[in-house]
Amino acid sequence: MSFQDSPRPSDEEEAFYTHCRAAYLAVFRSSLTNIASKQQLCRALQQAGRNPSHATLNKYWTPRTSKLNFDDFCEILKSEKKTEDTELMRAFKKMDVNNDGFISHGELEKALTSRGEKMTTEELNAVFSLADINKDGKLDYAEFCRLLVSTVEQCQTAALERLETNAKLKRQNFGSQSYSPTKSSVSPAAPSAEAATLPQPPPETPRADSDTTIKKDSRSSSRPSSARSRRSSLSNPITMTTSTTKANKIQEPSGLQEWNQSSVRGCFFLEDDGSISSLQYQLHIPQTTNVYLTIQPLSLSNRPDKPSSWMSVDTALFVTSAGETKEDSTLVCFTESKEKEKYVWRGELNAGTYYLLPFTSGCKLKKRTKKSLSVKPMELINRTDTGELDLTRELREVLSDIFEVIDIDGNGMLCLEEYNFFELRTSGEKCDKDSWAVCKENFDMRKNQLTRQGFMELNLMEATEKDGDPADLWVTLEAMGYNRMLELVEACPFQIDIHCEGAQPSIQPFSLDTGPKLLNQALQKSITARTGAKALRGQDNVFIYTYRGEHRISSVLANKTNQKVTVHVNNEQSRNCCSSRGMSVFAVEVPARTKMVCQHVLPINEKQDWTYNCMETILPCT
């Protein structure tokens, strides 16, 4: 993805977030403190130079709102622009019927008590007594506007000065933002509109730019600049404890069983090149509503005595808006919190159409070393007492599991579209309507859909046509992720559930040529929007973004130079960690002017603490 797609924050954006921080800390002691009431929201907005009405406050603090975080506050400020003196003047001039630059008490009373948010007589008198500066019974609204804007600016200036003079406040992280105290520091990525939907990091765990680290750097400022830049390029260790992963659990909505629900199934497949592919989906919501969505590995029911190895595979679901073109889509949210095997998100989605992009990090779904060819494969075909060919019990169990996976809507039957996703996966060709009509004549179908029994009959026919040769069956099984012992080792079936409180959601699977690109863009955005950039070894144009989620740490390398760079990555000091790269030490080649996911890291044992300690170094060009 080029930097033309994701430019660095402008000076204007940086100034905006600085004002956000100053206003927030004028009300709260810490950026990790949540806004807990409508009154606190009003105070914070006033510190930011806004004058929120009751209607404005009610828009952001609904009966269902219990708290807002710093990112939410930033998004509100983006929507609620400051009142400019020109806008105030225009409003006052409409009241000035004499056009003499003054408004009488009667004119103001008529305007403020007859339309809009009507004031009481007491409120009106209080406003007029403050606004009637020379106490002549008239309001010089030009002077009033000047004083009002001046007072707002003075309030903001005081908040900024407090922020600048308080070193502890300057070192704080602010939701998605990291404050950069000096101009030589790397500017953090500004959060996008979707950043407000992302959960906050647990406050117990220090982030990469913690207070301790900054204090150490300030004490060692007498070191040569080369030494300081080398130190600043080292990723500080991040320790994740079992308690921090429980800090921000998303609660299942009460009465969820009464909400409207839609579900789909899918599967992550490991490709020969090590990449992971899956179906993608289109979600339509007819009206704005509260949404609770989950994705989890699908537990198949045919082998209850044997635990499914893929149930430990991490999953995630990225939700992007559906723009006029697929390339126009932007990240809306993604499942962040985890509850057992479920990965969940809860929030409000506007009416419209969205893309659902399933994701797994690849940390626990990897290519396995092929077992020796001397290992005897499982039997797929046998002969009955009458000499007829039949599928073995083991193969029937596996085919029944495959049927569960490709039954996307979970209705117990396969429509032509569902069957064709299977055909494209296993043979690369689709079944046309004429061939489907032949299936209808020969195999068990119901309502023009293939039943489980019909699916078994179809596979038996293929084996019979080859006189019992299982070669084609093995092609099918391996394409679906099975090894010669009929173990599902290179795939992970999953299920997505969408619950909507006030609307009926609909989900449709579809093939998307730009799907991998959309998922990659959404993944990168979810990382860069949550953390600041950090220069490597003093380089001005090569950065690392390190995101710490509730259960996953991910990093993105950004190369702003006009030539490719190779980054050496060393995870040897990490503890209880597994990387999506499958190695502790590796190198990543980043093309010119692009961003690239460096790695994802998960704990090997989720019941134990784990420490991420990674060093990234740019290798010299050869």
C-alpha positions as CSV (number, residue, x, y, z in Angstrom):
1,M,0.0,0.0,0.0
2,S,1.6,3.3,-1.0
3,F,2.0,6.3,1.2
4,Q,-0.2,8.2,-1.2
5,D,-3.0,6.1,0.3
6,S,-2.0,6.8,3.9
7,P,-0.2,10.2,4.2
8,R,1.4,11.2,7.5
9,P,-0.7,13.5,9.7
10,S,-0.5,17.1,8.7
11,D,0.5,19.9,11.0
12,E,-3.2,20.8,11.2
13,E,-4.1,17.3,12.4
14,E,-1.3,17.4,14.9
15,A,-2.5,20.7,16.3
16,F,-6.0,19.4,16.5
17,Y,-5.0,16.4,18.6
18,T,-2.8,18.6,20.8
19,H,-5.9,20.7,21.5
20,C,-7.9,17.5,22.2
21,R,-5.3,16.4,24.8
22,A,-5.2,19.8,26.4
23,A,-9.0,20.0,26.8
24,Y,-9.3,16.5,28.1
25,L,-6.6,16.9,30.7
26,A,-8.2,20.2,31.8
27,V,-11.0,18.1,33.2
28,F,-9.4,14.7,33.9
29,R,-6.2,13.7,35.6
30,S,-5.4,11.0,33.1
31,S,-6.2,10.3,29.5
32,L,-7.1,6.7,30.6
33,T,-10.0,8.2,32.7
34,N,-13.3,7.7,30.9
35,I,-16.0,10.4,30.6
36,A,-18.6,9.0,33.0
37,S,-21.5,11.5,32.7
38,K,-23.2,14.0,30.4
39,Q,-22.0,16.8,32.7
40,Q,-18.3,15.7,32.3
41,L,-18.8,15.5,28.5
42,C,-20.2,19.1,28.6
43,R,-17.2,20.4,30.6
44,A,-14.6,18.7,28.3
45,L,-16.3,20.1,25.2
46,Q,-16.4,23.6,26.7
47,Q,-12.7,23.3,27.5
48,A,-12.2,22.5,23.8
49,G,-14.0,25.7,22.8
50,R,-17.4,24.2,22.0
51,N,-20.7,25.4,23.4
52,P,-22.8,22.2,23.3
53,S,-26.6,22.5,23.4
54,H,-28.8,20.0,25.1
55,A,-29.6,18.4,21.8
56,T,-25.8,18.0,21.0
57,L,-25.1,16.4,24.4
58,N,-28.1,14.0,24.0
59,K,-26.8,13.0,20.6
60,Y,-23.6,11.7,22.0
61,W,-24.8,10.7,25.5
62,T,-27.8,8.5,24.9
63,P,-29.7,6.5,27.6
64,R,-27.5,3.5,26.6
65,T,-24.2,5.4,27.0
66,S,-22.2,4.5,30.2
67,K,-18.8,5.9,29.3
68,L,-16.8,7.6,26.5
69,N,-13.0,7.4,26.1
70,F,-10.5,9.9,24.8
71,D,-10.8,8.6,21.2
72,D,-14.6,9.1,21.4
73,F,-14.0,12.6,22.6
74,C,-11.7,13.3,19.6
75,E,-14.3,12.0,17.2
76,I,-17.0,14.3,18.8
77,L,-14.7,17.3,18.4
78,K,-14.2,16.4,14.7
79,S,-18.0,16.6,14.2
80,E,-18.7,19.5,16.5
81,K,-16.8,22.4,15.0
82,K,-16.0,25.5,17.0
83,T,-18.4,28.4,16.7
84,E,-16.7,31.1,14.7
85,D,-17.3,34.8,15.4
86,T,-18.6,35.2,11.8
87,E,-21.3,32.6,12.5
88,L,-22.2,34.3,15.7
89,M,-22.4,37.7,13.9
90,R,-24.6,36.2,11.2
91,A,-27.0,34.8,13.8
92,F,-27.2,38.1,15.8
93,K,-27.8,40.2,12.6
94,K,-30.9,38.2,12.0
95,M,-32.2,39.4,15.4
96,D,-31.1,43.0,14.8
97,V,-34.3,44.2,13.1
98,N,-33.1,47.8,13.2
99,N,-29.7,46.9,11.7
100,D,-28.0,49.3,14.2
101,G,-25.5,46.9,15.6
102,F,-27.4,46.4,18.9
103,I,-30.0,44.0,20.2
104,S,-32.6,45.0,22.8
105,H,-33.6,42.8,25.6
106,G,-37.0,42.3,23.9
107,E,-35.4,41.2,20.6
108,L,-33.1,38.8,22.3
109,E,-36.0,37.4,24.4
110,K,-38.1,36.8,21.3
111,A,-35.3,35.0,19.6
112,L,-34.2,32.8,22.5
113,T,-37.6,31.8,23.9
114,S,-39.6,31.2,20.7
115,R,-37.4,28.9,18.6
116,G,-34.6,26.4,18.8
117,E,-33.7,25.3,22.4
118,K,-36.0,27.7,24.3
119,M,-34.5,29.4,27.3
120,T,-36.2,30.2,30.5
121,T,-36.7,33.8,31.6
122,E,-34.0,33.3,34.3
123,E,-31.5,31.9,31.8
124,L,-32.3,34.8,29.4
125,N,-31.8,37.4,32.1
126,A,-28.5,35.8,33.1
127,V,-27.2,35.8,29.5
128,F,-28.2,39.5,29.0
129,S,-26.7,40.7,32.2
130,L,-23.4,39.2,31.1
131,A,-23.6,40.4,27.6
132,D,-24.8,43.9,28.4
133,I,-21.3,45.1,29.0
134,N,-22.0,48.9,29.4
135,K,-25.3,48.3,31.2
136,D,-27.4,50.4,28.8
137,G,-30.0,47.8,28.2
138,K,-28.7,47.0,24.8
139,L,-26.4,44.2,23.5
140,D,-23.5,45.4,21.4
141,Y,-23.3,42.0,19.7
142,A,-20.0,42.7,17.8
143,E,-18.2,43.4,21.0
144,F,-19.9,40.4,22.7
145,C,-18.8,38.1,19.9
146,R,-15.2,39.4,20.1
147,L,-15.2,38.8,23.9
148,L,-16.8,35.4,23.6
149,V,-14.2,34.1,21.1
150,S,-11.4,35.8,23.0
151,T,-12.5,34.0,26.2
152,V,-12.6,30.6,24.4
153,E,-9.1,31.2,23.0
154,Q,-7.8,32.2,26.4
155,C,-9.3,29.0,27.9
156,Q,-7.7,26.8,25.2
157,T,-4.3,28.6,25.6
158,A,-4.3,28.0,29.3
159,A,-5.0,24.3,28.8
160,L,-2.2,24.1,26.2
161,E,0.2,25.9,28.5
162,R,-0.7,23.5,31.3
163,L,0.0,20.5,29.0
164,E,3.3,21.9,27.8
165,T,4.6,22.7,31.3
166,N,3.6,19.4,32.8
167,A,6.2,16.8,31.7
168,K,4.2,13.9,33.2
169,L,1.1,14.9,31.1
170,K,3.2,15.2,28.0
171,R,4.4,11.6,28.3
172,Q,1.0,10.1,28.6
173,N,-0.6,8.1,25.8
174,F,-4.0,9.4,24.8
175,G,-6.2,6.6,23.5
176,S,-5.1,6.0,19.9
177,Q,-2.6,8.9,20.2
178,S,1.0,9.1,21.5
179,Y,2.1,12.6,22.3
180,S,5.4,13.7,20.6
181,P,7.0,16.3,22.8
182,T,9.7,17.4,20.4
183,K,9.6,18.2,16.7
184,S,12.4,15.8,16.1
185,S,10.3,13.0,17.4
186,V,8.3,10.9,15.0
187,S,4.8,12.2,14.6
188,P,2.2,9.6,15.7
189,A,-0.5,8.4,13.4
190,A,-3.7,10.3,13.7
191,P,-6.7,8.1,14.4
192,S,-9.2,7.7,11.6
193,A,-13.0,7.9,12.1
194,E,-13.0,4.2,12.9
195,A,-10.4,4.4,15.6
196,A,-13.1,5.5,18.2
197,T,-14.7,2.1,17.9
198,L,-11.5,0.3,19.0
199,P,-11.2,-0.8,22.6
200,Q,-8.6,0.9,24.8
201,P,-5.4,-0.9,25.9
202,P,-5.4,-2.2,29.5
203,P,-4.0,0.6,31.8
204,E,-2.0,-1.7,33.9
205,T,0.5,-2.6,31.2
206,P,3.1,0.0,30.1
207,R,3.2,0.8,26.4
208,A,6.4,1.1,24.4
209,D,6.9,4.7,25.3
210,S,6.2,4.4,29.1
211,D,7.2,6.9,31.7
212,T,10.1,4.8,32.8
213,T,11.6,4.7,29.4
214,I,11.4,8.4,28.8
215,K,12.9,9.2,32.2
216,K,15.9,6.9,31.3
217,D,16.3,8.7,28.0
218,S,16.2,12.1,29.6
219,R,18.9,11.1,32.2
220,S,21.2,9.8,29.5
221,S,20.9,12.9,27.3
222,S,24.7,13.4,27.6
223,R,25.3,10.3,25.4
224,P,26.4,10.8,21.8
225,S,23.4,11.2,19.5
226,S,24.3,8.0,17.7
227,A,24.0,6.1,20.9
228,R,20.6,7.7,21.7
229,S,19.3,6.9,18.2
230,R,20.4,3.3,18.5
231,R,18.6,3.0,21.9
232,S,15.5,4.6,20.5
233,S,15.3,2.0,17.8
234,L,15.0,-0.8,20.2
235,S,11.5,-2.0,21.0
236,N,10.9,-1.9,24.7
237,P,9.6,-5.1,26.2
238,I,5.9,-5.5,26.5
239,T,4.7,-7.9,29.2
240,M,1.2,-9.3,28.8
241,T,-0.3,-10.9,31.9
242,T,-3.3,-13.1,32.2
243,S,-5.1,-10.4,34.2
244,T,-4.6,-7.7,31.5
245,T,-6.3,-9.8,28.9
246,K,-9.4,-9.7,31.1
247,A,-9.4,-6.0,31.6
248,N,-11.6,-4.9,28.8
249,K,-14.0,-7.7,28.2
250,I,-17.0,-6.8,26.1
251,Q,-20.2,-7.9,27.9
252,E,-22.8,-9.7,25.9
253,P,-25.9,-7.5,25.6
254,S,-28.7,-8.4,27.9
255,G,-31.7,-9.9,26.0
256,L,-29.5,-10.9,23.1
257,Q,-31.8,-13.8,22.3
258,E,-34.4,-11.2,21.4
259,W,-32.2,-9.5,18.8
260,N,-32.3,-10.3,15.1
261,Q,-29.5,-12.7,14.0
262,S,-27.8,-13.8,10.9
263,S,-25.0,-16.4,10.7
264,V,-22.5,-17.6,8.1
265,R,-19.7,-20.2,7.9
266,G,-16.4,-20.2,6.2
267,C,-12.9,-21.6,6.4
268,F,-9.3,-20.3,6.5
269,F,-7.2,-22.3,4.1
270,L,-3.4,-22.5,4.0
271,E,-2.1,-22.1,0.5
272,D,1.0,-23.6,-1.0
273,D,2.9,-20.3,-0.7
274,G,2.1,-20.1,3.0
275,S,-0.6,-17.4,2.6
276,I,-4.1,-17.8,4.1
277,S,-7.3,-17.4,2.1
278,S,-11.0,-17.4,3.0
279,L,-14.3,-16.4,1.7
280,Q,-15.4,-12.8,2.3
281,Y,-18.9,-11.5,2.9
282,Q,-21.2,-8.6,2.3
283,L,-23.4,-7.4,5.2
284,H,-26.5,-5.3,4.7
285,I,-28.1,-3.4,7.6
286,P,-31.4,-1.7,6.7
287,Q,-31.3,0.9,9.5
288,T,-28.9,2.2,12.1
289,T,-28.9,-0.2,15.1
290,N,-26.8,-1.6,17.9
291,V,-24.8,-4.6,16.7
292,Y,-23.0,-7.5,18.5
293,L,-20.8,-9.5,16.2
294,T,-18.7,-12.6,16.8
295,I,-16.3,-14.8,14.9
296,Q,-15.0,-18.1,16.3
297,P,-13.6,-21.4,15.0
298,L,-16.3,-23.8,14.1
299,S,-16.5,-27.0,16.2
300,L,-17.4,-29.9,14.0
301,S,-19.7,-32.4,15.6
302,N,-18.8,-35.7,14.0
303,R,-15.9,-36.5,16.3
304,P,-16.9,-35.5,19.8
305,D,-14.3,-37.9,21.3
306,K,-11.4,-36.1,19.6
307,P,-10.7,-32.4,20.3
308,S,-10.4,-30.2,17.3
309,S,-6.8,-28.9,16.9
310,W,-8.0,-25.8,15.0
311,M,-10.1,-24.5,17.9
312,S,-7.0,-22.8,19.3
313,V,-6.5,-20.8,16.1
314,D,-7.1,-17.0,16.6
315,T,-9.7,-15.3,14.4
316,A,-10.8,-11.8,13.8
317,L,-13.4,-10.0,11.6
318,F,-12.7,-6.7,10.0
319,V,-15.7,-4.6,9.0
320,T,-15.2,-2.0,6.2
321,S,-17.6,0.3,4.6
322,A,-18.6,-0.5,1.0
323,G,-17.6,2.5,-1.1
324,E,-18.6,3.2,-4.6
325,T,-15.7,1.0,-5.6
326,K,-14.2,-1.8,-3.6
327,E,-11.0,0.3,-3.3
328,D,-12.9,3.1,-1.6
329,S,-13.8,1.0,1.4
330,T,-12.5,2.2,4.8
331,L,-12.1,0.4,8.1
332,V,-15.1,0.7,10.4
333,C,-14.2,-1.7,13.3
334,F,-12.8,-5.1,14.1
335,T,-13.3,-7.8,16.7
336,E,-10.8,-7.1,19.4
337,S,-12.1,-8.6,22.7
338,K,-12.0,-12.3,23.3
339,E,-14.3,-14.5,25.3
340,K,-13.1,-18.2,25.2
341,E,-12.9,-19.0,21.5
342,K,-15.1,-16.1,20.4
343,Y,-13.7,-12.8,19.2
344,V,-16.3,-10.0,19.6
345,W,-17.2,-6.4,18.8
346,R,-20.1,-4.4,20.1
347,G,-21.3,-1.0,19.0
348,E,-23.6,0.9,16.6
349,L,-23.5,0.6,12.8
350,N,-25.3,2.9,10.5
351,A,-27.7,1.7,7.9
352,G,-25.8,0.5,4.8
353,T,-23.7,-2.2,3.2
354,Y,-20.4,-3.4,4.7
355,Y,-17.7,-5.9,3.8
356,L,-16.9,-8.6,6.3
357,L,-13.2,-9.6,6.0
358,P,-12.2,-12.7,8.1
359,F,-8.7,-12.8,9.4
360,T,-6.3,-15.1,11.3
361,S,-2.7,-14.1,12.2
362,G,-1.1,-17.3,10.9
363,C,0.6,-17.8,14.3
364,K,-1.3,-21.1,15.0
365,L,-2.3,-22.1,11.5
366,K,0.9,-22.9,9.6
367,K,2.3,-25.3,7.0
368,R,3.3,-28.5,8.7
369,T,6.2,-30.7,7.8
370,K,5.0,-33.4,5.5
371,K,5.1,-36.8,7.2
372,S,7.2,-39.5,5.7
373,L,5.8,-41.1,2.6
374,S,6.3,-44.4,4.3
375,V,3.4,-43.6,6.6
376,K,0.4,-45.6,5.4
377,P,-2.5,-43.3,4.5
378,M,-6.0,-43.9,5.7
379,E,-8.2,-46.1,3.5
380,L,-10.9,-44.1,1.6
381,I,-12.7,-46.9,-0.4
382,N,-13.6,-50.4,0.5
383,R,-15.9,-53.1,-0.9
384,T,-19.1,-54.3,0.7
385,D,-20.0,-58.0,1.2
386,T,-21.7,-57.9,-2.2
387,G,-18.5,-56.6,-3.9
388,E,-19.7,-53.0,-4.4
389,L,-17.5,-50.0,-3.8
390,D,-18.3,-47.9,-0.8
391,L,-16.8,-45.0,1.2
392,T,-15.0,-46.0,4.4
393,R,-16.5,-44.9,7.8
394,E,-13.5,-42.6,8.3
395,L,-14.0,-40.9,4.9
396,R,-17.7,-40.5,5.6
397,E,-17.0,-38.7,8.8
398,V,-14.6,-36.3,7.1
399,L,-17.0,-35.7,4.2
400,S,-19.7,-34.9,6.7
401,D,-17.4,-32.4,8.3
402,I,-16.6,-30.9,4.9
403,F,-20.3,-30.6,4.3
404,E,-20.7,-28.7,7.6
405,V,-18.0,-26.3,6.5
406,I,-19.3,-25.6,3.0
407,D,-22.9,-25.3,4.2
408,I,-22.4,-21.5,4.5
409,D,-25.8,-20.6,5.7
410,G,-26.1,-23.6,8.0
411,N,-29.4,-24.8,6.8
412,G,-28.3,-28.5,6.3
413,M,-28.3,-28.3,2.5
414,L,-26.0,-27.0,-0.3
415,C,-27.4,-24.6,-2.8
416,L,-25.6,-24.2,-6.2
417,E,-23.6,-21.2,-5.0
418,E,-22.4,-23.0,-1.9
419,Y,-21.4,-26.1,-3.8
420,N,-19.5,-24.0,-6.3
421,F,-17.3,-22.5,-3.6
422,F,-16.4,-26.1,-2.8
423,E,-15.8,-26.9,-6.5
424,L,-13.7,-23.8,-7.1
425,R,-11.6,-24.8,-4.1
426,T,-11.1,-28.4,-5.0
427,S,-11.1,-28.4,-8.8
428,G,-10.9,-24.8,-10.0
429,E,-14.1,-25.2,-12.0
430,K,-17.7,-24.3,-11.4
431,C,-20.8,-26.5,-11.8
432,D,-23.1,-24.9,-14.3
433,K,-26.9,-25.1,-14.1
434,D,-27.1,-28.0,-16.6
435,S,-24.7,-30.1,-14.5
436,W,-26.7,-29.1,-11.4
437,A,-29.8,-30.5,-13.1
438,V,-28.0,-33.8,-13.7
439,C,-27.1,-33.9,-10.0
440,K,-30.8,-33.4,-9.2
441,E,-31.6,-36.5,-11.2
442,N,-29.0,-38.7,-9.7
443,F,-28.4,-37.6,-6.1
444,D,-30.6,-36.8,-3.1
445,M,-31.8,-33.2,-3.3
446,R,-34.5,-31.1,-1.6
447,K,-35.8,-27.8,-2.8
448,N,-33.1,-27.8,-5.5
449,Q,-30.4,-28.1,-2.8
450,L,-28.0,-31.0,-2.3
451,T,-28.5,-32.9,1.0
452,R,-25.8,-34.4,3.1
453,Q,-26.7,-37.9,1.7
454,G,-26.6,-36.5,-1.8
455,F,-23.1,-35.1,-1.2
456,M,-22.0,-38.6,0.0
457,E,-23.5,-40.2,-3.1
458,L,-21.7,-37.6,-5.4
459,N,-18.3,-38.5,-3.9
460,L,-19.0,-42.2,-4.1
461,M,-19.9,-41.8,-7.8
462,E,-16.5,-40.1,-8.4
463,A,-14.7,-43.0,-6.8
464,T,-16.8,-45.6,-8.6
465,E,-16.0,-44.0,-12.0
466,K,-12.3,-44.4,-11.2
467,D,-12.9,-48.1,-10.3
468,G,-12.0,-47.3,-6.6
469,D,-8.9,-45.2,-7.4
470,P,-8.8,-42.7,-4.5
471,A,-6.5,-40.2,-6.3
472,D,-9.2,-37.6,-7.0
473,L,-10.6,-38.0,-3.5
474,W,-7.2,-37.2,-2.1
475,V,-6.9,-34.1,-4.3
476,T,-10.3,-33.0,-2.8
477,L,-9.3,-33.8,0.8
478,E,-5.9,-32.0,0.6
479,A,-7.5,-29.0,-1.0
480,M,-9.8,-28.8,2.0
481,G,-6.8,-29.0,4.4
482,Y,-6.6,-32.7,5.3
483,N,-3.5,-34.8,5.5
484,R,-3.2,-38.5,4.7
485,M,-4.2,-39.4,8.2
486,L,-7.5,-37.5,7.6
487,E,-6.6,-34.9,10.1
488,L,-7.6,-31.3,9.4
489,V,-4.2,-29.6,9.8
490,E,-4.1,-26.8,7.1
491,A,-7.5,-25.2,7.5
492,C,-9.7,-23.7,10.2
493,P,-13.4,-23.6,9.7
494,F,-15.2,-20.6,11.4
495,Q,-18.6,-19.2,12.1
496,I,-19.7,-15.5,12.0
497,D,-22.8,-14.4,14.0
498,I,-24.3,-10.9,13.6
499,H,-26.9,-9.8,16.1
500,C,-28.8,-6.5,15.5
501,E,-31.1,-5.0,18.1
502,G,-33.4,-3.1,15.8
503,A,-32.9,-4.4,12.3
504,Q,-32.7,-7.7,10.4
505,P,-29.1,-8.1,9.0
506,S,-28.4,-10.1,5.9
507,I,-25.1,-11.7,4.9
508,Q,-24.0,-12.9,1.5
509,P,-20.7,-14.6,0.7
510,F,-18.9,-13.5,-2.5
511,S,-15.7,-13.9,-4.3
512,L,-13.6,-10.7,-4.3
513,D,-10.6,-10.3,-6.5
514,T,-9.4,-7.4,-4.4
515,G,-10.2,-9.2,-1.2
516,P,-6.6,-9.8,0.0
517,K,-5.8,-6.1,-0.7
518,L,-8.8,-4.9,1.2
519,L,-8.0,-7.1,4.2
520,N,-4.3,-6.0,4.1
521,Q,-5.4,-2.3,4.1
522,A,-7.8,-2.8,6.9
523,L,-5.2,-4.7,9.0
524,Q,-2.6,-2.1,8.5
525,K,-5.0,0.7,9.3
526,S,-6.1,-1.1,12.5
527,I,-2.4,-1.1,13.6
528,T,-1.2,2.3,12.5
529,A,-4.4,4.1,13.9
530,R,-3.7,2.7,17.3
531,T,0.0,3.5,17.9
532,G,2.6,6.0,17.1
533,A,5.4,5.5,14.5
534,K,9.0,4.9,15.7
535,A,12.0,5.5,13.6
536,L,14.5,2.7,13.1
537,R,18.1,3.4,14.1
538,G,17.7,7.1,13.7
539,Q,16.3,6.8,10.2
540,D,14.0,9.6,9.2
541,N,12.0,7.7,6.7
542,V,11.7,4.1,7.9
543,F,9.3,3.4,10.8
544,I,7.8,0.6,12.9
545,Y,4.3,0.7,14.3
546,T,3.8,-1.8,17.1
547,Y,0.2,-2.4,18.2
548,R,-0.7,-4.2,21.4
549,G,-4.2,-5.7,21.4
550,E,-5.9,-7.7,24.1
551,H,-4.5,-11.0,22.9
552,R,-2.2,-10.1,19.9
553,I,0.8,-7.9,19.2
554,S,1.2,-6.9,15.6
555,S,3.7,-4.6,13.8
556,V,3.8,-2.7,10.5
557,L,7.0,-1.5,8.8
558,A,6.7,1.7,6.8
559,N,9.3,2.7,4.2
560,K,9.0,6.2,3.0
561,T,12.3,6.2,1.1
562,N,12.6,5.8,-2.7
563,Q,14.4,2.5,-2.5
564,K,13.7,-0.8,-0.9
565,V,15.0,-1.5,2.6
566,T,15.7,-4.8,4.4
567,V,14.8,-4.9,8.1
568,H,16.4,-7.6,10.4
569,V,13.9,-8.7,13.1
570,N,15.1,-10.4,16.3
571,N,12.5,-11.9,18.7
572,E,15.0,-14.0,20.7
573,Q,14.4,-12.1,23.9
574,S,10.7,-12.7,23.8
575,R,9.2,-15.3,26.2
576,N,6.2,-17.6,25.7
577,C,5.6,-16.1,22.2
578,C,5.0,-17.5,18.7
579,S,5.4,-15.4,15.6
580,S,3.4,-15.6,12.4
581,R,6.8,-15.7,10.6
582,G,7.5,-19.1,12.3
583,M,11.0,-17.9,13.2
584,S,12.7,-16.0,16.1
585,V,15.0,-14.2,13.7
586,F,14.2,-13.2,10.1
587,A,14.4,-10.4,7.6
588,V,11.7,-8.4,5.9
589,E,12.2,-6.6,2.5
590,V,10.0,-3.6,2.3
591,P,9.6,-2.0,-1.2
592,A,10.0,1.7,-1.7
593,R,7.1,3.9,-0.6
594,T,5.1,1.1,1.0
595,K,3.9,-0.3,4.3
596,M,4.1,-4.0,5.1
597,V,3.0,-6.1,8.0
598,C,6.1,-7.2,9.8
599,Q,4.7,-9.9,12.1
600,H,1.9,-11.0,14.4
601,V,2.8,-12.5,17.8
602,L,0.6,-14.5,20.1
603,P,1.3,-16.3,23.4
604,I,2.1,-20.0,23.1
605,N,0.3,-20.7,26.3
606,E,-2.5,-18.3,27.0
607,K,-2.8,-19.3,30.6
608,Q,0.7,-17.9,31.3
609,D,2.2,-14.4,31.1
610,W,4.1,-13.6,28.0
611,T,6.7,-11.0,27.1
612,Y,7.3,-9.4,23.6
613,N,10.8,-8.1,23.2
614,C,11.7,-7.4,19.6
615,M,14.6,-5.5,18.0
616,E,14.3,-4.2,14.4
617,T,17.5,-3.2,12.5
618,I,17.9,-1.9,9.0
619,L,20.5,-4.0,7.1
620,P,22.9,-2.1,4.9
621,C,22.4,-2.3,1.2
622,T,24.6,-4.7,-0.7
